[in-house]
Amino acid sequence: MRYAAFASAATIAFLLSSCASAMVDGIPLYGRFHDVSGADVRTAVALVRASAAYPQIYAIEVVSGAEMHLHYARYEDKVSQYNRVRLVRGKWRFDERVIGPPTPFRY
């Protein structure tokens, strides 16, 4: 019985740790964060801060190696608000501000 409980606890701990996210400058990253570097994320944050009036960035969703969503509204706000940054011809560019339905992950 003890072995089964230990094995179950170890399995659950492993599964939860595999869902852990990364952080860059105190901002949590979600999604395919292994596809971008810390410098890419910092560039995206700098672009959004220079291009848009924004509140605090709560999370960054890495959609792919060429697109990031910098969320500035919490999930509890019932609407997803983010700035999209895309890689265009080798350079990161602020694309647009998006307001839509909430995203499926929690910050």
GULOSE-673626 format. One record per atom (N, C-alpha, C): residue in one letter; atom name; z, y, x. Coordinates in pm, whole numbers. Atoms other than C-alpha are relative to their C-alpha. Last residue first. Layout:
BEGIN
atom kemi->A sefi->CA up->Z north->Y east->X
...
//
This chain:
BEGIN
atom kemi->Y sefi->N up->-33 north->-65 east->-127
atom kemi->Y sefi->CA up->-1523 north->3321 east->-161
atom kemi->Y sefi->C up->143 north->-29 east->36
atom kemi->R sefi->N up->-110 north->-97 east->9
atom kemi->R sefi->CA up->-1627 north->3075 east->-431
atom kemi->R sefi->C up->29 north->55 east->138
atom kemi->F sefi->N up->-111 north->22 east->-92
atom kemi->F sefi->CA up->-1961 north->2899 east->-448
atom kemi->F sefi->C up->105 north->109 east->-16
atom kemi->P sefi->N up->-84 north->115 east->29
atom kemi->P sefi->CA up->-2195 north->2873 east->-748
atom kemi->P sefi->C up->117 north->-20 east->95
atom kemi->T sefi->N up->40 north->111 east->-85
atom kemi->T sefi->CA up->-2332 north->3228 east->-728
atom kemi->T sefi->C up->96 north->-117 east->-21
atom kemi->P sefi->N up->-85 north->38 east->-111
atom kemi->P sefi->CA up->-2272 north->3462 east->-1017
atom kemi->P sefi->C up->-51 north->-120 east->77
atom kemi->P sefi->N up->-108 north->89 east->42
atom kemi->P sefi->CA up->-2566 north->3581 east->-1225
atom kemi->P sefi->C up->83 north->-42 east->120
atom kemi->G sefi->N up->40 north->110 east->86
atom kemi->G sefi->CA up->-2764 north->3875 east->-1092
atom kemi->G sefi->C up->117 north->-84 east->-42
atom kemi->I sefi->N up->-110 north->17 east->95
atom kemi->I sefi->CA up->-2760 north->4197 east->-893
atom kemi->I sefi->C up->-44 north->-106 east->-98
atom kemi->V sefi->N up->23 north->90 east->113
atom kemi->V sefi->CA up->-2977 north->4211 east->-581
atom kemi->V sefi->C up->126 north->-6 east->-85
atom kemi->R sefi->N up->-128 north->26 east->65
atom kemi->R sefi->CA up->-3001 north->4489 east->-322
atom kemi->R sefi->C up->-29 north->-81 east->-125
atom kemi->E sefi->N up->-30 north->-64 east->127
atom kemi->E sefi->CA up->-3317 north->4469 east->-116
atom kemi->E sefi->C up->141 north->-32 east->-45
atom kemi->D sefi->N up->106 north->22 east->98
atom kemi->D sefi->CA up->-3484 north->4368 east->210
atom kemi->D sefi->C up->28 north->72 east->-130
atom kemi->F sefi->N up->-67 north->-12 east->129
atom kemi->F sefi->CA up->-3279 north->4488 east->508
atom kemi->F sefi->C up->-109 north->-5 east->-107
atom kemi->R sefi->N up->24 north->-120 east->80
atom kemi->R sefi->CA up->-3483 north->4369 east->804
atom kemi->R sefi->C up->79 north->-7 east->-130
atom kemi->W sefi->N up->-75 north->-1 east->125
atom kemi->W sefi->CA up->-3411 north->4123 east->1085
atom kemi->W sefi->C up->-22 north->132 east->-70
atom kemi->K sefi->N up->-104 north->-103 east->9
atom kemi->K sefi->CA up->-3686 north->4112 east->1345
atom kemi->K sefi->C up->68 north->-8 east->-136
atom kemi->G sefi->N up->-97 north->6 east->-109
atom kemi->G sefi->CA up->-3903 north->3817 east->1460
atom kemi->G sefi->C up->110 north->105 east->-4
atom kemi->R sefi->N up->67 north->-10 east->-131
atom kemi->R sefi->CA up->-4204 north->3894 east->1242
atom kemi->R sefi->C up->100 north->12 east->116
atom kemi->V sefi->N up->142 north->-29 east->17
atom kemi->V sefi->CA up->-3981 north->3942 east->935
atom kemi->V sefi->C up->-60 north->26 east->138
atom kemi->L sefi->N up->63 north->-4 east->-132
atom kemi->L sefi->CA up->-3635 north->3783 east->928
atom kemi->L sefi->C up->-150 north->15 east->-20
atom kemi->R sefi->N up->98 north->103 east->-36
atom kemi->R sefi->CA up->-3479 north->3867 east->594
atom kemi->R sefi->C up->-52 north->22 east->141
atom kemi->V sefi->N up->55 north->-33 east->-131
atom kemi->V sefi->CA up->-3167 north->4053 east->476
atom kemi->V sefi->C up->-92 north->-116 east->38
atom kemi->R sefi->N up->79 north->106 east->-63
atom kemi->R sefi->CA up->-3068 north->4046 east->109
atom kemi->R sefi->C up->-59 north->54 east->130
atom kemi->N sefi->N up->114 north->-59 east->-70
atom kemi->N sefi->CA up->-2787 north->4270 east->-10
atom kemi->N sefi->C up->-71 north->-112 east->73
atom kemi->Y sefi->N up->14 north->19 east->-144
atom kemi->Y sefi->CA up->-2554 north->4114 east->-262
atom kemi->Y sefi->C up->-121 north->77 east->52
atom kemi->Q sefi->N up->61 north->-120 east->-56
atom kemi->Q sefi->CA up->-2413 north->4145 east->-608
atom kemi->Q sefi->C up->-7 north->-18 east->151
atom kemi->S sefi->N up->24 north->9 east->-144
atom kemi->S sefi->CA up->-2337 north->3835 east->-809
atom kemi->S sefi->C up->-71 north->126 east->46
atom kemi->V sefi->N up->139 north->-30 east->-33
atom kemi->V sefi->CA up->-2189 north->3899 east->-1151
atom kemi->V sefi->C up->-13 north->-6 east->152
atom kemi->K sefi->N up->93 north->59 east->97
atom kemi->K sefi->CA up->-1874 north->3769 east->-1316
atom kemi->K sefi->C up->-146 north->37 east->22
atom kemi->D sefi->N up->65 north->-113 east->66
atom kemi->D sefi->CA up->-1652 north->4001 east->-1107
atom kemi->D sefi->C up->-104 north->-44 east->-102
atom kemi->E sefi->N up->-71 north->-30 east->123
atom kemi->E sefi->CA up->-1436 north->3696 east->-1029
atom kemi->E sefi->C up->-63 north->117 east->-76
atom kemi->Y sefi->N up->44 north->94 east->104
atom kemi->Y sefi->CA up->-1693 north->3584 east->-772
atom kemi->Y sefi->C up->63 north->35 east->-135
atom kemi->R sefi->N up->-70 north->128 east->8
atom kemi->R sefi->CA up->-1618 north->3891 east->-562
atom kemi->R sefi->C up->-51 north->-83 east->-115
atom kemi->A sefi->N up->-80 north->12 east->122
atom kemi->A sefi->CA up->-1876 north->4162 east->-510
atom kemi->A sefi->C up->64 north->-137 east->-2
atom kemi->Y sefi->N up->-98 north->-107 east->2
atom kemi->Y sefi->CA up->-2022 north->4268 east->-173
atom kemi->Y sefi->C up->77 north->7 east->-131
atom kemi->H sefi->N up->-63 north->-23 east->130
atom kemi->H sefi->CA up->-2218 north->3956 east->-88
atom kemi->H sefi->C up->105 north->110 east->10
atom kemi->L sefi->N up->-130 north->-59 east->-34
atom kemi->L sefi->CA up->-2442 north->3966 east->221
atom kemi->L sefi->C up->65 north->45 east->-131
atom kemi->H sefi->N up->-47 north->-82 east->110
atom kemi->H sefi->CA up->-2730 north->3728 east->142
atom kemi->H sefi->C up->140 north->49 east->35
atom kemi->M sefi->N up->-145 north->-3 east->23
atom kemi->M sefi->CA up->-2909 north->3593 east->447
atom kemi->M sefi->C up->29 north->90 east->-118
atom kemi->E sefi->N up->-50 north->-79 east->113
atom kemi->E sefi->CA up->-3271 north->3490 east->503
atom kemi->E sefi->C up->151 north->-14 east->-14
atom kemi->A sefi->N up->74 north->-124 east->15
atom kemi->A sefi->CA up->-3483 north->3363 east->796
atom kemi->A sefi->C up->49 north->85 east->-117
atom kemi->G sefi->N up->2 north->-69 east->-128
atom kemi->G sefi->CA up->-3278 north->3073 east->934
atom kemi->G sefi->C up->-70 north->135 east->-7
atom kemi->S sefi->N up->82 north->71 east->-97
atom kemi->S sefi->CA up->-3214 north->2975 east->575
atom kemi->S sefi->C up->10 north->74 east->132
atom kemi->V sefi->N up->93 north->78 east->82
atom kemi->V sefi->CA up->-2998 north->3072 east->278
atom kemi->V sefi->C up->-88 north->-85 east->89
atom kemi->V sefi->N up->120 north->20 east->-79
atom kemi->V sefi->CA up->-2707 north->3191 east->492
atom kemi->V sefi->C up->-90 north->-95 east->-78
atom kemi->E sefi->N up->64 north->129 east->29
atom kemi->E sefi->CA up->-2452 north->3317 east->242
atom kemi->E sefi->C up->-127 north->-7 east->83
atom kemi->I sefi->N up->141 north->4 east->-34
atom kemi->I sefi->CA up->-2237 north->3595 east->382
atom kemi->I sefi->C up->-50 north->-141 east->-26
atom kemi->A sefi->N up->50 north->128 east->-51
atom kemi->A sefi->CA up->-1901 north->3672 east->227
atom kemi->A sefi->C up->-148 north->14 east->32
atom kemi->Y sefi->N up->-97 north->107 east->19
atom kemi->Y sefi->CA up->-1675 north->3956 east->115
atom kemi->Y sefi->C up->-46 north->-132 east->59
atom kemi->I sefi->N up->76 north->125 east->7
atom kemi->I sefi->CA up->-1868 north->4257 east->247
atom kemi->I sefi->C up->102 north->-113 east->-6
atom kemi->Q sefi->N up->-30 north->103 east->-100
atom kemi->Q sefi->CA up->-1660 north->4566 east->167
atom kemi->Q sefi->C up->-88 north->-124 east->-22
atom kemi->P sefi->N up->-142 north->27 east->-16
atom kemi->P sefi->CA up->-1824 north->4828 east->-49
atom kemi->P sefi->C up->19 north->-107 east->107
atom kemi->Y sefi->N up->-52 north->131 east->38
atom kemi->Y sefi->CA up->-2179 north->4930 east->19
atom kemi->Y sefi->C up->152 north->2 east->2
atom kemi->A sefi->N up->-140 north->-31 east->30
atom kemi->A sefi->CA up->-2388 north->5242 east->47
atom kemi->A sefi->C up->59 north->-129 east->-55
atom kemi->A sefi->N up->-45 north->-3 east->139
atom kemi->A sefi->CA up->-2700 north->5093 east->192
atom kemi->A sefi->C up->145 north->46 east->-8
atom kemi->S sefi->N up->103 north->-22 east->102
atom kemi->S sefi->CA up->-2918 north->5111 east->500
atom kemi->S sefi->C up->52 north->22 east->-140
atom kemi->A sefi->N up->80 north->-119 east->-29
atom kemi->A sefi->CA up->-2680 north->5152 east->796
atom kemi->A sefi->C up->-94 north->36 east->-115
atom kemi->R sefi->N up->-89 north->-116 east->-8
atom kemi->R sefi->CA up->-2413 north->4912 east->667
atom kemi->R sefi->C up->-77 north->128 east->27
atom kemi->V sefi->N up->-47 north->-31 east->135
atom kemi->V sefi->CA up->-2680 north->4664 east->559
atom kemi->V sefi->C up->91 north->123 east->2
atom kemi->L sefi->N up->113 north->-50 east->80
atom kemi->L sefi->CA up->-2852 north->4674 east->896
atom kemi->L sefi->C up->45 north->42 east->-140
atom kemi->A sefi->N up->29 north->-136 east->-45
atom kemi->A sefi->CA up->-2522 north->4641 east->1087
atom kemi->A sefi->C up->-115 north->61 east->-80
atom kemi->V sefi->N up->-110 north->-85 east->48
atom kemi->V sefi->CA up->-2422 north->4336 east->881
atom kemi->V sefi->C up->-27 north->145 east->39
atom kemi->A sefi->N up->16 north->-13 east->144
atom kemi->A sefi->CA up->-2762 north->4174 east->943
atom kemi->A sefi->C up->107 north->92 east->-59
atom kemi->T sefi->N up->116 north->-87 east->22
atom kemi->T sefi->CA up->-2737 north->4242 east->1317
atom kemi->T sefi->C up->-20 north->24 east->-149
atom kemi->R sefi->N up->-45 north->-136 east->-30
atom kemi->R sefi->CA up->-2385 north->4092 east->1325
atom kemi->R sefi->C up->-113 north->102 east->-19
atom kemi->V sefi->N up->-88 north->-43 east->110
atom kemi->V sefi->CA up->-2516 north->3781 east->1149
atom kemi->V sefi->C up->47 north->144 east->24
atom kemi->D sefi->N up->83 north->-20 east->119
atom kemi->D sefi->CA up->-2806 north->3742 east->1393
atom kemi->D sefi->C up->84 north->54 east->-116
atom kemi->A sefi->N up->72 north->-126 east->-20
atom kemi->A sefi->CA up->-2571 north->3794 east->1690
atom kemi->A sefi->C up->-90 north->31 east->-120
atom kemi->G sefi->N up->-94 north->-108 east->29
atom kemi->G sefi->CA up->-2343 north->3520 east->1557
atom kemi->G sefi->C up->-65 north->135 east->16
atom kemi->S sefi->N up->-100 north->-24 east->-104
atom kemi->S sefi->CA up->-2642 north->3288 east->1559
atom kemi->S sefi->C up->97 north->109 east->-46
atom kemi->V sefi->N up->2 north->-135 east->-56
atom kemi->V sefi->CA up->-2835 north->3154 east->1262
atom kemi->V sefi->C up->109 north->13 east->106
atom kemi->D sefi->N up->138 north->-43 east->-26
atom kemi->D sefi->CA up->-2934 north->2806 east->1140
atom kemi->D sefi->C up->-10 north->138 east->63
atom kemi->H sefi->N up->38 north->53 east->-132
atom kemi->H sefi->CA up->-2578 north->2668 east->1173
atom kemi->H sefi->C up->-142 north->43 east->38
atom kemi->F sefi->N up->-42 north->-92 east->-105
atom kemi->F sefi->CA up->-2477 north->2900 east->887
atom kemi->F sefi->C up->-30 north->-51 east->140
atom kemi->R sefi->N up->59 north->56 east->-123
atom kemi->R sefi->CA up->-2683 north->2693 east->640
atom kemi->R sefi->C up->35 north->87 east->122
atom kemi->G sefi->N up->139 north->46 east->1
atom kemi->G sefi->CA up->-2464 north->2772 east->341
atom kemi->G sefi->C up->-40 north->-56 east->134
atom kemi->Y sefi->N up->23 north->119 east->80
atom kemi->Y sefi->CA up->-2149 north->2977 east->374
atom kemi->Y sefi->C up->-146 north->-39 east->10
atom kemi->L sefi->N up->141 north->38 east->14
atom kemi->L sefi->CA up->-2020 north->3234 east->622
atom kemi->L sefi->C up->-7 north->-129 east->-80
atom kemi->P sefi->N up->35 north->141 east->10
atom kemi->P sefi->CA up->-1677 north->3398 east->592
atom kemi->P sefi->C up->-150 north->-21 east->-21
atom kemi->I sefi->N up->78 north->22 east->123
atom kemi->I sefi->CA up->-1638 north->3756 east->718
atom kemi->I sefi->C up->-38 north->-147 east->-7
atom kemi->G sefi->N up->-87 north->6 east->115
atom kemi->G sefi->CA up->-1359 north->3812 east->973
atom kemi->G sefi->C up->-70 north->-19 east->-133
atom kemi->D sefi->N up->-69 north->-128 east->15
atom kemi->D sefi->CA up->-1592 north->3924 east->1252
atom kemi->D sefi->C up->83 north->5 east->-128
atom kemi->V sefi->N up->50 north->-93 east->-101
atom kemi->V sefi->CA up->-1800 north->3610 east->1204
atom kemi->V sefi->C up->62 north->135 east->-31
atom kemi->M sefi->N up->-33 north->-141 east->20
atom kemi->M sefi->CA up->-1636 north->3319 east->1021
atom kemi->M sefi->C up->-64 north->79 east->114
atom kemi->A sefi->N up->-18 north->-75 east->-124
atom kemi->A sefi->CA up->-1749 north->2961 east->977
atom kemi->A sefi->C up->36 north->144 east->-35
atom kemi->S sefi->N up->101 north->-99 east->-33
atom kemi->S sefi->CA up->-1705 north->2748 east->670
atom kemi->S sefi->C up->33 north->66 east->132
atom kemi->A sefi->N up->-54 north->-124 east->-53
atom kemi->A sefi->CA up->-1520 north->2426 east->608
atom kemi->A sefi->C up->-112 north->95 east->39
atom kemi->C sefi->N up->45 north->-111 east->85
atom kemi->C sefi->CA up->-1692 north->2168 east->391
atom kemi->C sefi->C up->46 north->135 east->54
atom kemi->S sefi->N up->144 north->-11 east->-17
atom kemi->S sefi->CA up->-1664 north->1896 east->659
atom kemi->S sefi->C up->-58 north->112 east->-85
atom kemi->S sefi->N up->29 north->-71 east->-125
atom kemi->S sefi->CA up->-1291 north->1962 east->673
atom kemi->S sefi->C up->-149 north->14 east->23
atom kemi->L sefi->N up->-31 north->-142 east->15
atom kemi->L sefi->CA up->-1255 north->1872 east->306
atom kemi->L sefi->C up->-32 north->78 east->127
atom kemi->L sefi->N up->97 north->-60 east->91
atom kemi->L sefi->CA up->-1436 north->1541 east->348
atom kemi->L sefi->C up->25 north->149 east->-17
atom kemi->F sefi->N up->130 north->-8 east->-67
atom kemi->F sefi->CA up->-1231 north->1447 east->654
atom kemi->F sefi->C up->-102 north->69 east->-88
atom kemi->A sefi->N up->-10 north->-103 east->-102
atom kemi->A sefi->CA up->-902 north->1532 east->483
atom kemi->A sefi->C up->-133 north->17 east->73
atom kemi->I sefi->N up->2 north->-130 east->69
atom kemi->I sefi->CA up->-1001 north->1327 east->178
atom kemi->I sefi->C up->6 north->113 east->101
atom kemi->T sefi->N up->134 north->-21 east->53
atom kemi->T sefi->CA up->-1086 north->1026 east->395
atom kemi->T sefi->C up->-12 north->135 east->-68
atom kemi->A sefi->N up->88 north->-29 east->-113
atom kemi->A sefi->CA up->-762 north->1053 east->591
atom kemi->A sefi->C up->-142 north->29 east->-46
atom kemi->A sefi->N up->-33 north->-134 east->-48
atom kemi->A sefi->CA up->-557 north->1076 east->271
atom kemi->A sefi->C up->-91 north->40 east->116
atom kemi->S sefi->N up->47 north->-96 east->100
atom kemi->S sefi->CA up->-732 north->772 east->124
atom kemi->S sefi->C up->24 north->143 east->46
atom kemi->A sefi->N up->146 north->-1 east->-7
atom kemi->A sefi->CA up->-683 north->570 east->443
atom kemi->A sefi->C up->-59 north->100 east->-100
atom kemi->F sefi->N up->39 north->-69 east->-123
atom kemi->F sefi->CA up->-315 north->666 east->456
atom kemi->F sefi->C up->-152 north->12 east->12
atom kemi->A sefi->N up->-32 north->-142 east->18
atom kemi->A sefi->CA up->-261 north->572 east->91
atom kemi->A sefi->C up->-42 north->80 east->123
atom kemi->A sefi->N up->97 north->-53 east->97
atom kemi->A sefi->CA up->-442 north->240 east->141
atom kemi->A sefi->C up->23 north->149 east->-22
atom kemi->Y sefi->N up->130 north->-12 east->-67
atom kemi->Y sefi->CA up->-240 north->167 east->456
atom kemi->Y sefi->C up->-104 north->61 east->-92
atom kemi->R sefi->N up->-5 north->-117 east->-89
atom kemi->R sefi->CA up->87 north->242 east->280
atom kemi->R sefi->C up->-134 north->22 east->68
atom kemi->M sefi->N up->0 north->-119 east->82
atom kemi->M sefi->CA up->0 north->0 east->0
atom kemi->M sefi->C up->0 north->126 east->86
//
